[in-house]
């Protein structure tokens, strides 16, 4: 389950950023994850639940925004939602397209407590 190592990396990055801000706690974490990022969403949720224990994220609200993958056909320039890399263009049936979004895995925002 590589989602656990991803969860640990997310926690490390979030804590490092919170420490830069001299924060005492992280209250909220928002992630943007694409549907073609290779992440199993349920597995990541489970991994994060376990991994945040005894960290600055233990009491944080964690939100995962699923970013639907979109592609642009190289033949007819149509843009369309895509679930699989082999999905054909719905307009011309071409299998050649470029992925516009949907592979991202990023921390979108952190809300932290900074002592006075």
N, CA, C and O atoms as a printed pandas DataFrame, in Angstrom:
     atom_number atom_name residue_name chain_id  residue_number  x_coord  y_coord  z_coord
0              1         N          UNK        A               1    0.855   -1.174    0.000
1              2        CA          UNK        A               1    0.000    0.000    0.000
2              3         C          UNK        A               1    0.901    1.237    0.000
3              4         O          UNK        A               1    1.377    1.661    1.053
4              5         N          UNK        A               2    1.129    1.806   -1.167
5              6        CA          UNK        A               2    1.996    2.978   -1.250
6              7         C          UNK        A               2    1.311    4.235   -0.725
7              8         O          UNK        A               2    1.969    5.256   -0.530
8              9         N          UNK        A               3   -0.001    4.178   -0.492
9             10        CA          UNK        A               3   -0.719    5.331    0.042
10            11         C          UNK        A               3   -0.219    5.711    1.439
11            12         O          UNK        A               3   -0.243    6.887    1.803
12            13         N          UNK        A               4    0.234    4.727    2.223
13            14        CA          UNK        A               4    0.740    5.054    3.555
14            15         C          UNK        A               4    2.008    5.900    3.453
15            16         O          UNK        A               4    2.171    6.862    4.202
16            17         N          UNK        A               5    2.904    5.549    2.534
17            18        CA          UNK        A               5    4.122    6.358    2.386
18            19         C          UNK        A               5    3.779    7.743    1.839
19            20         O          UNK        A               5    4.434    8.726    2.186
20            21         N          UNK        A               6    2.769    7.825    0.994
21            22        CA          UNK        A               6    2.321    9.137    0.492
22            23         C          UNK        A               6    1.742    9.949    1.651
23            24         O          UNK        A               6    2.020   11.142    1.774
24            25         N          UNK        A               7    0.939    9.304    2.499
25            26        CA          UNK        A               7    0.381    9.985    3.667
26            27         C          UNK        A               7    1.500   10.518    4.556
27            28         O          UNK        A               7    1.427   11.647    5.041
28            29         N          UNK        A               8    2.525    9.714    4.768
29            30        CA          UNK        A               8    3.657   10.148    5.603
30            31         C          UNK        A               8    4.371   11.345    4.966
31            32         O          UNK        A               8    4.768   12.271    5.674
32            33         N          UNK        A               9    4.537   11.335    3.653
33            34        CA          UNK        A               9    5.170   12.467    2.963
34            35         C          UNK        A               9    4.321   13.727    3.076
35            36         O          UNK        A               9    4.855   14.819    3.270
36            37         N          UNK        A              10    3.003   13.584    2.955
37            38        CA          UNK        A              10    2.106   14.737    3.100
38            39         C          UNK        A              10    2.261   15.332    4.499
39            40         O          UNK        A              10    2.347   16.550    4.654
40            41         N          UNK        A              11    2.297   14.478    5.506
41            42        CA          UNK        A              11    2.445   14.935    6.887
42            43         C          UNK        A              11    3.782   15.637    7.085
43            44         O          UNK        A              11    3.840   16.690    7.721
44            45         N          UNK        A              12    4.849   15.071    6.550
45            46        CA          UNK        A              12    6.179   15.693    6.674
46            47         C          UNK        A              12    6.196   17.085    6.052
47            48         O          UNK        A              12    6.717   18.028    6.646
48            49         N          UNK        A              13    5.625   17.211    4.858
49            50        CA          UNK        A              13    5.600   18.509    4.166
50            51         C          UNK        A              13    4.760   19.506    4.956
51            52         O          UNK        A              13    5.176   20.646    5.158
52            53         N          UNK        A              14    3.579   19.082    5.403
53            54        CA          UNK        A              14    2.684   19.969    6.150
54            55         C          UNK        A              14    3.345   20.439    7.445
55            56         O          UNK        A              14    3.285   21.621    7.783
56            57         N          UNK        A              15    3.972   19.514    8.168
57            58        CA          UNK        A              15    4.632   19.886    9.416
58            59         C          UNK        A              15    5.817   20.815    9.172
59            60         O          UNK        A              15    6.042   21.744    9.948
60            61         N          UNK        A              16    6.564   20.580    8.123
61            62        CA          UNK        A              16    7.701   21.453    7.809
62            63         C          UNK        A              16    7.214   22.874    7.511
63            64         O          UNK        A              16    7.821   23.848    7.957
64            65         N          UNK        A              17    6.129   22.987    6.765
65            66        CA          UNK        A              17    5.590   24.316    6.452
66            67         C          UNK        A              17    5.029   24.991    7.703
67            68         O          UNK        A              17    5.186   26.198    7.884
68            69         N          UNK        A              18    4.380   24.216    8.558
69            70        CA          UNK        A              18    3.840   24.770    9.806
70            71         C          UNK        A              18    4.973   25.248   10.717
71            72         O          UNK        A              18    4.859   26.293   11.359
72            73         N          UNK        A              19    6.048   24.495   10.770
73            74        CA          UNK        A              19    7.197   24.891   11.594
74            75         C          UNK        A              19    7.838   26.167   11.067
75            76         O          UNK        A              19    8.312   26.987   11.853
76            77         N          UNK        A              20    7.861   26.347    9.749
77            78        CA          UNK        A              20    8.390   27.593    9.178
78            79         C          UNK        A              20    7.584   28.798    9.663
79            80         O          UNK        A              20    8.125   29.880    9.889
80            81         N          UNK        A              21    6.270   28.579    9.816
81            82        CA          UNK        A              21    5.387   29.656   10.279
82            83         C          UNK        A              21    5.343   29.737   11.803
83            84         O          UNK        A              21    4.596   30.539   12.364
84            85         N          UNK        A              22    6.151   28.900   12.478
85            86        CA          UNK        A              22    6.189   28.825   13.942
86            87         C          UNK        A              22    4.805   28.503   14.514
87            88         O          UNK        A              22    4.409   29.043   15.547
88            89         N          UNK        A              23    4.084   27.623   13.834
89            90        CA          UNK        A              23    2.739   27.234   14.254
90            91         C          UNK        A              23    2.797   26.196   15.358
91            92         O          UNK        A              23    3.741   25.410   15.449
92            93         N          UNK        A              24    1.771   26.209   16.193
93            94        CA          UNK        A              24    1.681   25.222   17.267
94            95         C          UNK        A              24    0.828   24.026   16.863
95            96         O          UNK        A              24    0.950   22.946   17.440
96            97         N          UNK        A              25   -0.029   24.221   15.878
97            98        CA          UNK        A              25   -0.896   23.129   15.418
98            99         C          UNK        A              25   -1.370   23.421   13.997
99           100         O          UNK        A              25   -1.365   24.562   13.537
100          101         N          UNK        A              26   -1.778   22.356   13.322
101          102        CA          UNK        A              26   -2.395   22.488   12.007
102          103         C          UNK        A              26   -3.877   22.186   12.198
103          104         O          UNK        A              26   -4.242   21.122   12.698
104          105         N          UNK        A              27   -4.732   23.133   11.794
105          106        CA          UNK        A              27   -6.179   22.977   11.971
106          107         C          UNK        A              27   -6.860   22.387   10.740
107          108         O          UNK        A              27   -7.860   21.677   10.851
108          109         N          UNK        A              28   -6.314   22.685    9.582
109          110        CA          UNK        A              28   -6.964   22.227    8.353
110          111         C          UNK        A              28   -5.918   21.970    7.270
111          112         O          UNK        A              28   -4.941   22.707    7.135
112          113         N          UNK        A              29   -6.150   20.912    6.510
113          114        CA          UNK        A              29   -5.292   20.548    5.391
114          115         C          UNK        A              29   -6.200   20.248    4.207
115          116         O          UNK        A              29   -7.128   19.447    4.314
116          117         N          UNK        A              30   -5.930   20.890    3.089
117          118        CA          UNK        A              30   -6.711   20.636    1.877
118          119         C          UNK        A              30   -5.768   20.110    0.807
119          120         O          UNK        A              30   -4.744   20.725    0.505
120          121         N          UNK        A              31   -6.127   18.958    0.234
121          122        CA          UNK        A              31   -5.335   18.303   -0.807
122          123         C          UNK        A              31   -6.096   18.319   -2.126
123          124         O          UNK        A              31   -7.317   18.160   -2.139
124          125         N          UNK        A              32   -5.395   18.506   -3.222
125          126        CA          UNK        A              32   -5.933   18.333   -4.578
126          127         C          UNK        A              32   -5.297   17.083   -5.154
127          128         O          UNK        A              32   -4.075   17.002   -5.282
128          129         N          UNK        A              33   -6.132   16.098   -5.504
129          130        CA          UNK        A              33   -5.616   14.836   -6.035
130          131         C          UNK        A              33   -6.407   14.476   -7.291
131          132         O          UNK        A              33   -7.636   14.415   -7.271
132          133         N          UNK        A              34   -5.683   14.242   -8.374
133          134        CA          UNK        A              34   -6.319   13.897   -9.642
134          135         C          UNK        A              34   -6.774   12.452   -9.689
135          136         O          UNK        A              34   -6.196   11.577   -9.043
136          137         N          UNK        A              35   -7.825   12.218  -10.468
137          138        CA          UNK        A              35   -8.388   10.871  -10.575
138          139         C          UNK        A              35   -7.467    9.914  -11.325
139          140         O          UNK        A              35   -7.659    8.699  -11.266
140          141         N          UNK        A              36   -6.469   10.446  -12.029
141          142        CA          UNK        A              36   -5.494    9.585  -12.704
142          143         C          UNK        A              36   -4.104    9.712  -12.087
143          144         O          UNK        A              36   -3.095    9.494  -12.757
144          145         N          UNK        A              37   -4.064   10.066  -10.805
145          146        CA          UNK        A              37   -2.776   10.228  -10.118
146          147         C          UNK        A              37   -2.199    8.900   -9.650
147          148         O          UNK        A              37   -1.041    8.828   -9.237
148          149         N          UNK        A              38   -3.007    7.853   -9.715
149          150        CA          UNK        A              38   -2.554    6.559   -9.239
150          151         C          UNK        A              38   -2.843    6.351   -7.761
151          152         O          UNK        A              38   -2.414    5.359   -7.172
152          153         N          UNK        A              39   -3.569    7.283   -7.165
153          154        CA          UNK        A              39   -3.914    7.196   -5.747
154          155         C          UNK        A              39   -5.261    6.496   -5.602
155          156         O          UNK        A              39   -6.211    6.794   -6.326
156          157         N          UNK        A              40   -5.327    5.579   -4.675
157          158        CA          UNK        A              40   -6.582    4.929   -4.287
158          159         C          UNK        A              40   -7.134    5.794   -3.148
159          160         O          UNK        A              40   -6.584    5.789   -2.047
160          161         N          UNK        A              41   -8.211    6.534   -3.406
161          162        CA          UNK        A              41   -8.700    7.535   -2.461
162          163         C          UNK        A              41   -9.065    6.936   -1.097
163          164         O          UNK        A              41   -8.701    7.498   -0.064
164          165         N          UNK        A              42   -9.768    5.822   -1.081
165          166        CA          UNK        A              42  -10.156    5.207    0.180
166          167         C          UNK        A              42   -8.908    4.775    0.967
167          168         O          UNK        A              42   -8.845    4.956    2.183
168          169         N          UNK        A              43   -7.935    4.214    0.275
169          170        CA          UNK        A              43   -6.702    3.775    0.938
170          171         C          UNK        A              43   -5.936    4.969    1.514
171          172         O          UNK        A              43   -5.361    4.871    2.597
172          173         N          UNK        A              44   -5.928    6.092    0.795
173          174        CA          UNK        A              44   -5.244    7.283    1.310
174          175         C          UNK        A              44   -5.966    7.816    2.542
175          176         O          UNK        A              44   -5.322    8.199    3.519
176          177         N          UNK        A              45   -7.298    7.845    2.505
177          178        CA          UNK        A              45   -8.058    8.299    3.678
178          179         C          UNK        A              45   -7.725    7.446    4.898
179          180         O          UNK        A              45   -7.500    7.967    5.990
180          181         N          UNK        A              46   -7.696    6.139    4.701
181          182        CA          UNK        A              46   -7.383    5.212    5.791
182          183         C          UNK        A              46   -5.951    5.422    6.288
183          184         O          UNK        A              46   -5.704    5.451    7.494
184          185         N          UNK        A              47   -5.023    5.567    5.359
185          186        CA          UNK        A              47   -3.619    5.779    5.722
186          187         C          UNK        A              47   -3.441    7.082    6.493
187          188         O          UNK        A              47   -2.713    7.124    7.485
188          189         N          UNK        A              48   -4.107    8.151    6.038
189          190        CA          UNK        A              48   -3.997    9.431    6.738
190          191         C          UNK        A              48   -4.565    9.339    8.153
191          192         O          UNK        A              48   -3.994    9.891    9.094
192          193         N          UNK        A              49   -5.688    8.641    8.300
193          194        CA          UNK        A              49   -6.281    8.459    9.631
194          195         C          UNK        A              49   -5.278    7.856   10.607
195          196         O          UNK        A              49   -5.172    8.298   11.751
196          197         N          UNK        A              50   -4.547    6.850   10.150
197          198        CA          UNK        A              50   -3.563    6.182   11.007
198          199         C          UNK        A              50   -2.304    7.026   11.183
199          200         O          UNK        A              50   -1.755    7.102   12.282
200          201         N          UNK        A              51   -1.849    7.655   10.115
201          202        CA          UNK        A              51   -0.551    8.339   10.133
202          203         C          UNK        A              51   -0.551    9.651   10.910
203          204         O          UNK        A              51    0.508   10.073   11.376
204          205         N          UNK        A              52   -1.692   10.308   11.066
205          206        CA          UNK        A              52   -1.707   11.617   11.726
206          207         C          UNK        A              52   -1.607   11.526   13.251
207          208         O          UNK        A              52   -1.389   12.539   13.917
208          209         N          UNK        A              53   -1.762   10.346   13.797
209          210        CA          UNK        A              53   -1.699   10.202   15.254
210          211         C          UNK        A              53   -0.346   10.695   15.776
211          212         O          UNK        A              53    0.708   10.354   15.239
212          213         N          UNK        A              54   -0.403   11.506   16.837
213          214        CA          UNK        A              54    0.786   12.093   17.473
214          215         C          UNK        A              54    1.568   13.021   16.545
215          216         O          UNK        A              54    2.787   13.138   16.666
216          217         N          UNK        A              55    0.873   13.677   15.624
217          218        CA          UNK        A              55    1.502   14.678   14.753
218          219         C          UNK        A              55    0.739   15.991   14.910
219          220         O          UNK        A              55   -0.276   16.049   15.603
220          221         N          UNK        A              56    1.231   17.030   14.267
221          222        CA          UNK        A              56    0.542   18.328   14.285
222          223         C          UNK        A              56   -0.811   18.254   13.562
223          224         O          UNK        A              56   -1.640   19.152   13.709
224          225         N          UNK        A              57   -1.030   17.210   12.800
225          226        CA          UNK        A              57   -2.275   17.055   12.043
226          227         C          UNK        A              57   -3.314   16.191   12.755
227          228         O          UNK        A              57   -4.376   15.914   12.199
228          229         N          UNK        A              58   -3.015   15.768   13.968
229          230        CA          UNK        A              58   -3.892   14.814   14.659
230          231         C          UNK        A              58   -5.339   15.307   14.757
231          232         O          UNK        A              58   -6.266   14.510   14.613
232          233         N          UNK        A              59   -5.544   16.585   14.996
233          234        CA          UNK        A              59   -6.904   17.117   15.149
234          235         C          UNK        A              59   -7.331   17.947   13.939
235          236         O          UNK        A              59   -8.368   18.609   13.984
236          237         N          UNK        A              60   -6.569   17.923   12.890
237          238        CA          UNK        A              60   -6.866   18.735   11.711
238          239         C          UNK        A              60   -8.015   18.146   10.890
239          240         O          UNK        A              60   -8.191   16.931   10.809
240          241         N          UNK        A              61   -8.779   19.039   10.294
241          242        CA          UNK        A              61   -9.791   18.627    9.312
242          243         C          UNK        A              61   -9.055   18.451    7.989
243          244         O          UNK        A              61   -8.413   19.381    7.501
244          245         N          UNK        A              62   -9.149   17.273    7.419
245          246        CA          UNK        A              62   -8.456   16.989    6.154
246          247         C          UNK        A              62   -9.492   16.827    5.063
247          248         O          UNK        A              62  -10.397   15.997    5.158
248          249         N          UNK        A              63   -9.345   17.639    4.016
249          250        CA          UNK        A              63  -10.263   17.602    2.878
250          251         C          UNK        A              63   -9.481   17.195    1.639
251          252         O          UNK        A              63   -8.407   17.730    1.363
252          253         N          UNK        A              64  -10.031   16.244    0.900
253          254        CA          UNK        A              64   -9.416   15.812   -0.355
254          255         C          UNK        A              64  -10.342   16.218   -1.495
255          256         O          UNK        A              64  -11.471   15.737   -1.599
256          257         N          UNK        A              65   -9.846   17.110   -2.347
257          258        CA          UNK        A              65  -10.584   17.505   -3.543
258          259         C          UNK        A              65  -10.170   16.584   -4.688
259          260         O          UNK        A              65   -9.001   16.549   -5.074
260          261         N          UNK        A              66  -11.137   15.838   -5.229
261          262        CA          UNK        A              66  -10.849   14.982   -6.380
262          263         C          UNK        A              66  -10.905   15.838   -7.638
263          264         O          UNK        A              66  -11.915   16.483   -7.920
264          265         N          UNK        A              67   -9.814   15.835   -8.387
265          266        CA          UNK        A              67   -9.740   16.587   -9.638
266          267         C          UNK        A              67   -9.986   15.611  -10.781
267          268         O          UNK        A              67   -9.171   14.724  -11.037
268          269         N          UNK        A              68  -11.118   15.780  -11.469
269          270        CA          UNK        A              68  -11.458   14.903  -12.588
270          271         C          UNK        A              68  -10.448   15.102  -13.716
271          272         O          UNK        A              68  -10.166   16.232  -14.115
272          273         N          UNK        A              69   -9.916   14.015  -14.216
273          274        CA          UNK        A              69   -8.954   14.081  -15.322
274          275         C          UNK        A              69   -9.664   14.574  -16.586
275          276         O          UNK        A              69  -10.788   14.173  -16.886
276          277         N          UNK        A              70   -8.978   15.453  -17.316
277          278        CA          UNK        A              70   -9.481   15.967  -18.595
278          279         C          UNK        A              70   -8.383   15.837  -19.634
279          280         O          UNK        A              70   -7.194   15.943  -19.331
280          281         N          UNK        A              71   -8.808   15.608  -20.852
281          282        CA          UNK        A              71   -7.860   15.455  -21.958
282          283         C          UNK        A              71   -8.288   16.327  -23.115
283          284         O          UNK        A              71   -9.434   16.768  -23.199
284          285         N          UNK        A              72   -7.338   16.566  -24.010
285          286        CA          UNK        A              72   -7.602   17.319  -25.241
286          287         C          UNK        A              72   -7.174   16.443  -26.400
287          288         O          UNK        A              72   -6.030   15.991  -26.463
288          289         N          UNK        A              73   -8.094   16.208  -27.311
289          290        CA          UNK        A              73   -7.818   15.383  -28.485
290          291         C          UNK        A              73   -6.816   16.095  -29.390
291          292         O          UNK        A              73   -6.971   17.278  -29.692
292          293         N          UNK        A              74   -5.789   15.365  -29.819
293          294        CA          UNK        A              74   -4.794   15.971  -30.713
294          295         C          UNK        A              74   -5.296   16.028  -32.153
295          296         O          UNK        A              74   -4.712   16.716  -32.990
296          297         N          UNK        A              75   -6.377   15.305  -32.442
297          298        CA          UNK        A              75   -6.940   15.314  -33.788
298          299         C          UNK        A              75   -7.928   16.445  -34.014
299          300         O          UNK        A              75   -7.800   17.209  -34.970
300          301         N          UNK        A              76   -8.929   16.551  -33.116
301          302        CA          UNK        A              76  -10.000   17.532  -33.340
302          303         C          UNK        A              76  -10.036   18.636  -32.285
303          304         O          UNK        A              76  -10.898   19.513  -32.347
304          305         N          UNK        A              77   -9.122   18.609  -31.321
305          306        CA          UNK        A              77   -9.001   19.604  -30.245
306          307         C          UNK        A              77  -10.161   19.604  -29.252
307          308         O          UNK        A              77  -10.280   20.540  -28.461
308          309         N          UNK        A              78  -11.007   18.596  -29.269
309          310        CA          UNK        A              78  -12.092   18.513  -28.294
310          311         C          UNK        A              78  -11.514   18.237  -26.913
311          312         O          UNK        A              78  -10.562   17.470  -26.778
312          313         N          UNK        A              79  -12.087   18.861  -25.889
313          314        CA          UNK        A              79  -11.707   18.580  -24.510
314          315         C          UNK        A              79  -12.791   17.722  -23.887
315          316         O          UNK        A              79  -13.980   17.931  -24.126
316          317         N          UNK        A              80  -12.362   16.739  -23.073
317          318        CA          UNK        A              80  -13.328   15.813  -22.491
318          319         C          UNK        A              80  -12.779   15.207  -21.205
319          320         O          UNK        A              80  -11.567   15.122  -21.003
320          321         N          UNK        A              81  -13.717   14.782  -20.329
321          322        CA          UNK        A              81  -13.338   14.059  -19.115
322          323         C          UNK        A              81  -12.855   12.676  -19.520
323          324         O          UNK        A              81  -13.357   12.071  -20.466
324          325         N          UNK        A              82  -11.865   12.195  -18.776
325          326        CA          UNK        A              82  -11.267   10.907  -19.104
326          327         C          UNK        A              82  -11.104   10.098  -17.818
327          328         O          UNK        A              82  -10.702   10.630  -16.783
328          329         N          UNK        A              83  -11.419    8.820  -17.897
329          330        CA          UNK        A              83  -11.274    7.936  -16.742
330          331         C          UNK        A              83  -10.125    6.949  -16.922
331          332         O          UNK        A              83   -9.630    6.378  -15.951
332          333         N          UNK        A              84   -9.707    6.755  -18.158
333          334        CA          UNK        A              84   -8.690    5.770  -18.486
334          335         C          UNK        A              84   -7.830    6.356  -19.600
335          336         O          UNK        A              84   -8.338    7.050  -20.481
336          337         N          UNK        A              85   -6.551    6.081  -19.562
337          338        CA          UNK        A              85   -5.634    6.637  -20.563
338          339         C          UNK        A              85   -5.993    6.193  -21.984
339          340         O          UNK        A              85   -5.606    6.839  -22.958
340          341         N          UNK        A              86   -6.735    5.085  -22.097
341          342        CA          UNK        A              86   -7.108    4.571  -23.424
342          343         C          UNK        A              86   -8.507    4.993  -23.859
343          344         O          UNK        A              86   -9.006    4.501  -24.871
344          345         N          UNK        A              87   -9.153    5.897  -23.116
345          346        CA          UNK        A              87  -10.476    6.375  -23.522
346          347         C          UNK        A              87  -10.355    7.156  -24.821
347          348         O          UNK        A              87   -9.496    8.030  -24.937
348          349         N          UNK        A              88  -11.212    6.851  -25.814
349          350        CA          UNK        A              88  -11.169    7.577  -27.083
350          351         C          UNK        A              88  -11.864    8.930  -26.962
351          352         O          UNK        A              88  -12.663    9.154  -26.053
352          353         N          UNK        A              89  -11.552    9.808  -27.874
353          354        CA          UNK        A              89  -12.225   11.099  -27.964
354          355         C          UNK        A              89  -13.705   10.839  -28.262
355          356         O          UNK        A              89  -14.012   10.082  -29.183
356          357         N          UNK        A              90  -14.619   11.437  -27.520
357          358        CA          UNK        A              90  -16.033   11.211  -27.769
358          359         C          UNK        A              90  -16.526   11.856  -29.072
359          360         O          UNK        A              90  -17.600   11.511  -29.567
360          361         N          UNK        A              91  -15.751   12.780  -29.619
361          362        CA          UNK        A              91  -16.156   13.473  -30.836
362          363         C          UNK        A              91  -15.683   12.755  -32.103
363          364         O          UNK        A              91  -16.448   12.593  -33.054
364          365         N          UNK        A              92  -14.402   12.320  -32.107
365          366        CA          UNK        A              92  -13.857   11.735  -33.342
366          367         C          UNK        A              92  -13.320   10.313  -33.160
367          368         O          UNK        A              92  -12.851    9.701  -34.120
368          369         N          UNK        A              93  -13.387    9.786  -31.938
369          370        CA          UNK        A              93  -12.920    8.430  -31.615
370          371         C          UNK        A              93  -11.404    8.239  -31.666
371          372         O          UNK        A              93  -10.932    7.105  -31.587
372          373         N          UNK        A              94  -10.655    9.290  -31.793
373          374        CA          UNK        A              94   -9.199    9.177  -31.802
374          375         C          UNK        A              94   -8.709    8.747  -30.414
375          376         O          UNK        A              94   -9.272    9.134  -29.390
376          377         N          UNK        A              95   -7.663    7.951  -30.410
377          378        CA          UNK        A              95   -7.043    7.545  -29.149
378          379         C          UNK        A              95   -5.879    8.452  -28.748
379          380         O          UNK        A              95   -5.255    8.244  -27.707
380          381         N          UNK        A              96   -5.592    9.451  -29.571
381          382        CA          UNK        A              96   -4.464   10.342  -29.319
382          383         C          UNK        A              96   -4.950   11.622  -28.652
383          384         O          UNK        A              96   -5.710   12.399  -29.231
384          385         N          UNK        A              97   -4.495   11.816  -27.435
385          386        CA          UNK        A              97   -4.885   13.010  -26.688
386          387         C          UNK        A              97   -3.798   13.357  -25.696
387          388         O          UNK        A              97   -2.940   12.536  -25.372
388          389         N          UNK        A              98   -3.850   14.598  -25.216
389          390        CA          UNK        A              98   -2.916   15.011  -24.166
390          391         C          UNK        A              98   -3.718   15.244  -22.891
391          392         O          UNK        A              98   -4.818   15.795  -22.926
392          393         N          UNK        A              99   -3.166   14.827  -21.796
393          394        CA          UNK        A              99   -3.820   14.983  -20.505
394          395         C          UNK        A              99   -3.647   16.429  -20.041
395          396         O          UNK        A              99   -2.526   16.930  -19.960
396          397         N          UNK        A             100   -4.747   17.085  -19.743
397          398        CA          UNK        A             100   -4.711   18.483  -19.301
398          399         C          UNK        A             100   -4.610   18.590  -17.781
399          400         O          UNK        A             100   -3.903   19.451  -17.258
400          401         N          UNK        A             101   -5.313   17.721  -17.088
401          402        CA          UNK        A             101   -5.260   17.697  -15.626
402          403         C          UNK        A             101   -5.741   16.340  -15.155
403          404         O          UNK        A             101   -6.344   15.577  -15.909
404          405         N          UNK        A             102   -5.464   16.053  -13.894
405          406        CA          UNK        A             102   -5.930   14.802  -13.325
406          407         C          UNK        A             102   -4.827   13.936  -12.750
407          408         O          UNK        A             102   -5.101   12.883  -12.175
408          409         N          UNK        A             103   -3.560   14.374  -12.900
409          410        CA          UNK        A             103   -2.451   13.601  -12.327
410          411         C          UNK        A             103   -1.856   14.299  -11.100
411          412         O          UNK        A             103   -0.874   13.826  -10.527
412          413         N          UNK        A             104   -2.454   15.423  -10.702
413          414        CA          UNK        A             104   -1.886   16.184   -9.602
414          415         C          UNK        A             104   -2.051   15.485   -8.258
415          416         O          UNK        A             104   -2.977   14.703   -8.041
416          417         N          UNK        A             105   -1.135   15.792   -7.387
417          418        CA          UNK        A             105   -1.170   15.387   -5.978
418          419         C          UNK        A             105   -0.448   16.504   -5.249
419          420         O          UNK        A             105    0.782   16.552   -5.217
420          421         N          UNK        A             106   -1.241   17.417   -4.654
421          422        CA          UNK        A             106   -0.617   18.577   -4.039
422          423         C          UNK        A             106   -1.366   19.033   -2.801
423          424         O          UNK        A             106   -2.571   18.825   -2.660
424          425         N          UNK        A             107   -0.621   19.653   -1.920
425          426        CA          UNK        A             107   -1.231   20.311   -0.774
426          427         C          UNK        A             107   -1.688   21.668   -1.265
427          428         O          UNK        A             107   -0.883   22.508   -1.667
428          429         N          UNK        A             108   -2.999   21.869   -1.226
429          430        CA          UNK        A             108   -3.551   23.136   -1.711
430          431         C          UNK        A             108   -3.450   24.216   -0.641
431          432         O          UNK        A             108   -3.079   25.353   -0.932
432          433         N          UNK        A             109   -3.783   23.854    0.607
433          434        CA          UNK        A             109   -3.672   24.856    1.667
434          435         C          UNK        A             109   -3.567   24.215    3.045
435          436         O          UNK        A             109   -3.959   23.070    3.266
436          437         N          UNK        A             110   -3.025   25.001    3.949
437          438        CA          UNK        A             110   -2.898   24.640    5.367
438          439         C          UNK        A             110   -3.443   25.805    6.192
439          440         O          UNK        A             110   -3.193   26.968    5.875
440          441         N          UNK        A             111   -4.175   25.492    7.235
441          442        CA          UNK        A             111   -4.591   26.509    8.207
442          443         C          UNK        A             111   -3.938   26.099    9.523
443          444         O          UNK        A             111   -4.129   24.984   10.008
444          445         N          UNK        A             112   -3.159   27.028   10.093
445          446        CA          UNK        A             112   -2.388   26.704   11.284
446          447         C          UNK        A             112   -2.709   27.661   12.434
447          448         O          UNK        A             112   -3.219   28.761   12.225
448          449         N          UNK        A             113   -2.396   27.211   13.652
449          450        CA          UNK        A             113   -2.457   28.068   14.846
450          451         C          UNK        A             113   -1.066   28.622   15.101
451          452         O          UNK        A             113   -0.099   27.872   15.242
452          453         N          UNK        A             114   -0.980   29.929   15.157
453          454        CA          UNK        A             114    0.298   30.575   15.467
454          455         C          UNK        A             114    0.147   31.257   16.826
455          456         O          UNK        A             114   -0.710   32.124   16.991
456          457         N          UNK        A             115    0.976   30.870   17.800
457          458        CA          UNK        A             115    0.864   31.500   19.125
458          459         C          UNK        A             115    1.210   32.992   19.054
459          460         O          UNK        A             115    1.996   33.437   18.218
460          461         N          UNK        A             116    0.593   33.735   19.961
461          462        CA          UNK        A             116    0.840   35.199   19.993
462          463         C          UNK        A             116    2.234   35.539   20.406
463          464         O          UNK        A             116    2.587   36.716   20.479
